[in-house]
Amino acid sequence: MYLKSVLAASTAVMLAGPVMAEPTAEVLHWWTSGGEAKSVAVLQDQFKAEGGTWTDMPVAGGGGDAAMTALRARVLSGNAPTAVQLKGPAIQEWYEETGLADISAVADENNWADVLPAQIAEHMKCEGQWCAAPVNVHRVNWLWGNKQILDEHGIEMPTTWDEFNAAAEKLQEAGVTPLAHGGQAWQDATIFETVVLGLGGPEFFQKALVDLDPEALQSDTMKQVFDEMRTIRGYVDDNFSGRDWNLATAMVMNGEAAFQIMGDWAKGEFLAAGKEPGTDFVCAQTPGEGFLYNVDSFAFFELDGEDKQQGQALLAKLIMGPEFQKTFNLNKGSIPARTDVALDDFDSCAVESNKAMNAGAEDGSLLPSYAHGMALRGAPAGAITDVVTAHFNSDMSSDDAVQQLVDAVANAM
Amino acid sequence: MEWLERNVPKMVLAPSFVAIMIFVYGFIAWTAWISFTKSRLMPKYDLDGIGQYERLFAAPRWDVAMNNLFIFGGLFIVISMAIGLALAIFLDQKIRAEGVLRTIYLYPMALSLIVTGTAWKWILNPGLGIQETVRGWGFESFTFDWIIRPDMAIYVIVLAAVWQASGFVMALFLAGLRSVDGEIIRAAQVDGIPTHRIYSAIIIPTMAPIFLSAFIVLAHLAIKAFDLVIALTGGGPGYATDLPATYMYAMAFSRGDLGQAASSAMIMMMVIFAIVVPYLYSELRPRHDK
């Protein structure tokens, strides 16, 4: 409760302006499923406890597409919401289109720069000023395994893609589906980026999927990546087309498949089914080094009105508060964006994730996920995904895929 | 009083006329404008030539979508009309329980395309549906996995769409068959003309306008097709079953690329015009032959 009183006190200081207006916030988000809704409710309660008025505006559907459509309609009609769930380069894109509120005062007061990894802090800034607050960090490059199957066949979690291929072939001979996968474009893209990271290393990933360097895109390494994608295609079962990711996770859980490559939201499925990390399932980074992050954040639009601006300041402060970062991420399965939150209550996979994030922040292998909209804007990211999914779902050669990749990226700029 | 009489119809029609001018033609013009700009996340209004159309036609995914439209549209229209006509002719044989059969065939039309798509997705899933069932009967080598094969998946969409629409086409044709003057048919029968000749030389030619209506209805269903694809394959495997409508949706709502979405919408509209304008022309031109 000490924390709460600190929060209350600092809010009181903040509120002691010349005009005493009540902070209000209308919050547009798409966290509507069980664990996510619970996580938002935590924020809502804290906001109300500080004397604010919260108007909830949840828009479900399409993995955020519906919410973004709602946002566009609101902004076009000149009535932007106070805070919006936005992430990655979309924050800067919106900043260029309409401008975003400057929340540097809150950020500086609470030393955000010191408690966030530099790479992630960069996403929260628009032309040097703070314009968004991070909520969590998902690690994308996770490999999940069914412990029982792996033990049965004497397989260790692979650390190189060659080891992964060897393990998969062994499993296939034994009649086990090696990889649970859902044939949806974003899932294909998720595997693709982990292979790029694994085979090319962090520097190559940065060049190819963040800087879109044509030389990297048409390099031999990229051809090897597509070769590996073709190999991986052989390890999934026949019915993978269109399968949702959580059904693929269930396959690993139920012993129908050995591995899944998916971000740490998959852990939520395991935990919800009462599975224990280490005994029922194992988590390891996908073969190779590095940390691909997917960070959810809230951005704040420029609005008139003392009450709304105070609502934004209060919200930004609460979102980055250690208390909220902990409760929220325990519910959501991700890890806090703040590096100074104690992880005592988190499971072993989350602790591992946090360790890798801090190490990655040091040596530069902390990289944005392209498949989850952290590295690139919508058009180029979509163009790459088109090529990846077309290659994965057909018999296109790696040479053709690389050529298409270069053309598609050029066409999307 | 007389003034009122003359002007009331105009006054009553005016609001809907204005609404249509703004919400249909106004927005078509707006979309056309956007398609000539560099709009991404939000609309921008600075004209930028035909760059968006060049990008559109350079995108392999758009090629696939347009090819699929022609494959899907062509097969869907031809097969639906053939099955619909056959069903209508069989039902027209003064058979017993016609009302029940008619309802059974017409029923799929009452379903939403989302339901049709989802049901067929399960039926065609190799691990759940027909393939698994037939294999369960002992035919181990039986394979019916079109839905997961990029080269065949578009035909799955045709299959589901035909199932949905052919009953409706049947109803159209049945009404057409019934509207043919019974006297002419009886006269032909008296003359000893065989039934298949009566159909091919008398009834079907008199039904020509019905064919045209059926064609127009089916053609615009095909071009607009969206929810069926989303429910059945989600555009996959890969983007093998993308249609122009799903392409436009992806650009506008998932990728924040409004310019691309607008230009693809304009191309879709031109395809519809290419079909509808000749139809309107033939319908609206003054008839001299009467």
Boltz contact constraints between the chains, C-beta under 6 A:
constraints:
  - contact:
      token1: [A, 65]
      token2: [B, 253]
      max_distance: 6.0
  - contact:
      token1: [A, 65]
      token2: [B, 254]
      max_distance: 6.0
  - contact:
      token1: [A, 69]
      token2: [B, 253]
      max_distance: 6.0
  - contact:
      token1: [A, 93]
      token2: [B, 41]
      max_distance: 6.0
  - contact:
      token1: [A, 97]
      token2: [B, 41]
      max_distance: 6.0
  - contact:
      token1: [A, 97]
      token2: [B, 42]
      max_distance: 6.0
  - contact:
      token1: [A, 183]
      token2: [B, 236]
      max_distance: 6.0
  - contact:
      token1: [A, 183]
      token2: [B, 237]
      max_distance: 6.0
  - contact:
      token1: [A, 238]
      token2: [B, 126]
      max_distance: 6.0
  - contact:
      token1: [A, 239]
      token2: [B, 125]
      max_distance: 6.0
  - contact:
      token1: [A, 239]
      token2: [B, 126]
      max_distance: 6.0
  - contact:
      token1: [A, 239]
      token2: [B, 127]
      max_distance: 6.0
  - contact:
      token1: [A, 241]
      token2: [B, 148]
      max_distance: 6.0
  - contact:
      token1: [A, 241]
      token2: [B, 236]
      max_distance: 6.0
  - contact:
      token1: [A, 241]
      token2: [B, 237]
      max_distance: 6.0
  - contact:
      token1: [A, 242]
      token2: [B, 234]
      max_distance: 6.0
  - contact:
      token1: [A, 242]
      token2: [B, 236]
      max_distance: 6.0
  - contact:
      token1: [A, 378]
      token2: [B, 255]
      max_distance: 6.0
  - contact:
      token1: [A, 378]
      token2: [B, 256]
      max_distance: 6.0
  - contact:
      token1: [A, 379]
      token2: [B, 255]
      max_distance: 6.0
  - contact:
      token1: [A, 379]
      token2: [B, 257]
      max_distance: 6.0
  - contact:
      token1: [A, 382]
      token2: [B, 255]
      max_distance: 6.0
  - contact:
      token1: [A, 386]
      token2: [B, 61]
      max_distance: 6.0
  - contact:
      token1: [A, 389]
      token2: [B, 238]
      max_distance: 6.0
  - contact:
      token1: [A, 390]
      token2: [B, 238]
      max_distance: 6.0
  - contact:
      token1: [A, 393]
      token2: [B, 150]
      max_distance: 6.0
  - contact:
      token1: [A, 393]
      token2: [B, 237]
      max_distance: 6.0
  - contact:
      token1: [A, 393]
      token2: [B, 238]
      max_distance: 6.0
  - contact:
      token1: [A, 394]
      token2: [B, 150]
      max_distance: 6.0
  - contact:
      token1: [A, 411]
      token2: [B, 55]
      max_distance: 6.0
  - contact:
      token1: [A, 411]
      token2: [B, 58]
      max_distance: 6.0
